Structures are given as structure tokens and as C-alpha cells.
């Protein structure tokens, strides 16, 4: 899904949805890690539960208490930066 614009919606800190998601890399009741074309999105909170994910459409939805959302951009790995 390279070059696709993604969206994130948080409703009352209880529902989280996103579009253009490539994969779910990790999940627990406290943290969900998603990949999209620009890098990773880490959602932290409590009682997090994935309620929908479609790899084909990139639609993702979760419920629970959302405390934070963090973006991590794609880039060179640390060792690659050192020896470039």
C-alpha cells in the first residue's frame, strides 16, 4: 500500500480505527503495534482488543482505553546509519 494516505480515528478514547494498515506486528491488552507504508504506529492503553482487521483493504479497528498513539517512521537501521 505504498503511497496510500492513511487515517486514524479515536472515539472518546474507547474506540480506535485506522486505514491503510499493512499488518499487525504485535498485540496485547496493553499495546498494539501496526505497520503502514510510512513506518509503524504503536497504540498503548488498557483492555485493548482487536475487533477487525482486513489485510486486503487495510481497515483496522480496536476497542479499549487508548492512552497514547506513537508514530515511528521508516528509516535506516542504527548500524546502517553508523557505517554509511
Number of C-alpha atoms within 10 A of each C-alpha: 14 9 9 12 11 15 11 12 12 15 10 9 14 16 17 23 18 19 19 23 25 22 17 17 12 11 16 14 15 16 19 20 18 19 20 23 17 18 13 20 20 17 21 21 18 16 15 22 19 17 12 11 19 14 12 10 12 16 17 22 18 21 20 18 19 22 13 11 16 11 14 11 13 12 10 10 8 8 8 9 9 8 6 6
